[in-house]
């Protein structure tokens, strides 16, 4: 019997050495969780046995339990390096369409050849679908799907409106040459340009020319890619609520009709003619690349008939200054960066200045983390003991937050493991000694004559 007891002690000490050695070997493994060997004594007795004098039958390894304490956070320069601070696991699937989910705390993710977010084993990171405003449309694990980062932001948008804010110099005088010519700077006072886009996402330069007509009136002409564009009358009455005289007629020069901007003696913008300043269709003469030839552009000066408004043009005694020149068109955007918030929202930014929410990273928790089945590569799988996977958003409920450009290091305390290694070694030596003493006693008994 004593042989078996000593042998069970050796096996337990060896198991302790194995667990400790494995912890030490993975001290630099991202997302690794240390294990602890847990032992119980072996005791067996029969109905008529003398329980008070029963010694016991040795030791048994009852469990090698994972310890899911938080590891330290190491910051990186990769936006797809993710670390969870608090409870939760990332969910991954080995391939598209698979329902075989694995769970991990190792957040070393990257893009594969198809722009899916994957880990080093090729597992696809799962995320919840979202609404256009970035809110989650569902937080069920059954609706989570692999996260993909598109390289383009979608179809281009043609420019339909340009907002202009500026100051026209009150001290300017009408040009000496009254005949406007866009190629002659002496026939206009000021000009400015903005880039607009057609229906195919191609860019064009739209230029505005301002000609002083009288003390408080300016004529405006426009061109796209150096081709003059007409501003036809809309049939609506001109907006001149404070103008004391009939509204000035838009001028026709350089082969096109322009618009008139009117100011009062305080430099406030008070009227425009036509009421809607909109170009004629740009036509195939300008859009020769197959884009929509019916495209028209509204030039909005934000006229406020209620009085001065900071969004309107002004006519003050200062230099010509453009304070805002915005258009609503978009070119085709290419991916320039990925931003991941603490709540797991994945947002892509593009070269056309837009950003787009793509998905929200799914986090998963379990009623009993130590019941998870360890499968290697810092991955675990659900088991009967762990309970079902409970999905949710980062930062909500009991789920921790997600740090982008960071990795959770192993939670192994190397100093403590080295002490445990010495202790396990001593236990092994002590049980070896017990086995040796048992052998000597048996030898002594066998030599009795």
Secondary structure as GFF3:
##gff-version 3
##sequence-region A 1 449
A	DSSP	alpha_helix	2	25	.	.	.	ID=ss1
A	DSSP	beta_strand	35	41	.	.	.	ID=ss2
A	DSSP	three_ten_helix	51	53	.	.	.	ID=ss3
A	DSSP	beta_strand	59	66	.	.	.	ID=ss4
A	DSSP	beta_strand	73	75	.	.	.	ID=ss5
A	DSSP	beta_strand	82	85	.	.	.	ID=ss6
A	DSSP	beta_strand	89	93	.	.	.	ID=ss7
A	DSSP	beta_strand	101	104	.	.	.	ID=ss8
A	DSSP	beta_strand	109	111	.	.	.	ID=ss9
A	DSSP	beta_strand	117	119	.	.	.	ID=ss10
A	DSSP	beta_strand	124	128	.	.	.	ID=ss11
A	DSSP	three_ten_helix	141	143	.	.	.	ID=ss12
A	DSSP	beta_strand	145	146	.	.	.	ID=ss13
A	DSSP	beta_strand	161	167	.	.	.	ID=ss14
A	DSSP	three_ten_helix	185	187	.	.	.	ID=ss15
A	DSSP	beta_strand	190	197	.	.	.	ID=ss16
A	DSSP	beta_strand	203	214	.	.	.	ID=ss17
A	DSSP	beta_strand	217	224	.	.	.	ID=ss18
A	DSSP	beta_strand	227	229	.	.	.	ID=ss19
A	DSSP	beta_strand	239	240	.	.	.	ID=ss20
A	DSSP	beta_strand	252	253	.	.	.	ID=ss21
A	DSSP	beta_strand	256	257	.	.	.	ID=ss22
A	DSSP	beta_strand	259	263	.	.	.	ID=ss23
A	DSSP	beta_strand	269	273	.	.	.	ID=ss24
A	DSSP	alpha_helix	283	286	.	.	.	ID=ss25
A	DSSP	beta_strand	298	300	.	.	.	ID=ss26
A	DSSP	beta_strand	321	327	.	.	.	ID=ss27
A	DSSP	beta_strand	335	340	.	.	.	ID=ss28
A	DSSP	beta_strand	345	350	.	.	.	ID=ss29
A	DSSP	beta_strand	355	361	.	.	.	ID=ss30
A	DSSP	beta_strand	363	365	.	.	.	ID=ss31
A	DSSP	three_ten_helix	369	371	.	.	.	ID=ss32
A	DSSP	beta_strand	373	376	.	.	.	ID=ss33
A	DSSP	beta_strand	379	381	.	.	.	ID=ss34
A	DSSP	beta_strand	390	392	.	.	.	ID=ss35
A	DSSP	beta_strand	401	404	.	.	.	ID=ss36
A	DSSP	beta_strand	406	408	.	.	.	ID=ss37
A	DSSP	alpha_helix	414	446	.	.	.	ID=ss38
###
